[in-house]
Amino acid sequence: MTSHLKGVTKSTMTDEARKALCEYKRENSSCTQKDLQLWLENKFHLKVSQGTISNTLKMSVDYLAANYLEKRKDIKRHKPAKYPDMEKVLYEWFLQYQDRVNMTGELILEKAKETMKILYPQQDQEHTFSQGWLEKFKLRSTQGIKNA
């Protein structure tokens, strides 16, 4: 696959590669982003842009956390929520009512639709809440919601 950057083929960095990059930068603080690009190419056979290096280093605290890789071992691609405000409200609702109500996937989907109508009335018609969306929402949320 070709990237929009001239001469750079699209590569997807794994969390392991991102963590290794952050550790290498921590141990070699004088390295430039260009040096880190070359290091990644030699060590992991990945060609990435300087923007990717920069974005990875910005999140180095997360990547270097002791349990970060364990929590994310099943995630193949990091895709943010399309409507983060709606998901935040939905998750807070879940936490508030999980002990009082039998939380089912169907109930969570219904509440997501209601919340979407309130927060994003102009996009309400174009967004569908499928079982796939529900599973990804559960993954984006904490472990507590997985049992619903």
N, C-alpha and C positions, 0 to 999 in steps of 0.2 A: 504494500500500500504506500502511496506517495503522500508526503506531507505537503502542506502549503509553503513550507520553507524550502527554498531551493537547495537541492543536494542532500536533504535530510529525509530518510525514509521513516515512516511512522513506526515508533516503538512504544510498547506499553511496559512501563517499569513495574516490577512486582514490589510488594511491600518489603520483601527481603532486600532487594536492590536499593530501595529508598533508605532503609535503615542502615545498610552498609555505607551508602553515600554520606549519610549524616554522621556516622561514626568516623569515617575517613576524614571528613571536614573538621570534626572535633579534634582529632589527633594531629591534623595538619592544617592548622588555622590560617596559615599564610597562603594556602592554595587559592587560586582564582577560580572563577566559574569555568573558564576555558580549560584550566588544568583538571577540574572535576569532570568535564565532558570527556577529556581524553582518558582519564582513569576509568570512567564507566565503560567506555568503548573497549578498553583493553581487558578489564576484569569481567564484564558481563556481555560484551559484544553488542552493546546498545548505543545507538546514536540518538541523542536527545538534544533539544534546543536549550539555550541558556535560560530561557523562561521556565522550562521544566526543572532545571537545577535550582533556580531561584525559588520557585514555588515549593519544591521539596524541602529546601533549607529553612523556609519560613515555618514549616510544620515539624521541624526537627525535634522539638520537645515531645510531640506526639509519637513520632517514629521511634524515638529512643526510650519511651516509657517501657517498663519491664513487661507489662502484659498486653501491649498493643497488638503484636502479631498474633497472639493467642485469641484475642477477641475478634480479629478480622480474618482468621484463617480460611473461612469458607467464602469470603467475598472475592469475586474475580475482578470486578470493575468498580471503581468508586464513582457513583453517580449521585449527585445531590438531589434532594427532593425538589420537585417542580414548584410546589406551593409550601414552603417551609413554615409560614405563619399558620396555615391551616393545620399542618401536622403537629405543630407545637401545641395549639389549642386542643387538638384531638388527643394528644398524648397526656396533657394535663387533665382532661376530662376522664381519660382512662384511669389515671392514678387516683383521682378523686372518688370514682364510683366502683372500682374493681372489687372492693370488699362488700359492697351493698347489692350489686347486680350480677347476675350470671352473664359474664362477658363472652359473647360469641362473636365469631367473625362477621356474621350477618349484622349484629348490633353495631359493631365498629364501622362497618361499611355504611350503614344508615346514618350514623352520627357524622361520618366524613362528608356525606352528601349534604346534610343539613348545615354543617360548618362551612362548606364550600359556598353554598348559596348566600350565606351571611357575609363572608370575608371577600369573596371574589364573584359578585353577582354577574359581571360581564363575561366571565369564563366558565360559569356554571354549566352551560349547555354542552360545551366542547370536551369536558373532562369526564371520563368514565372511571368508576371504581370497580376493578375486577378482583378476582382472587389473587392474581399475580401482584396487583398493586398492594393488596392487603399483606401478602407475604413480605414484600419489600419494605413496607411500612414497619412491620414487626422487626425486620432486620435492622432498619435504621434506628429503631427505638431500643430501649434497653432489654435485657433478657426477660424481665418480668412480663412483658406483653406477649411473648412467644406462646404461652399456654392457651391463649384465647382462641 
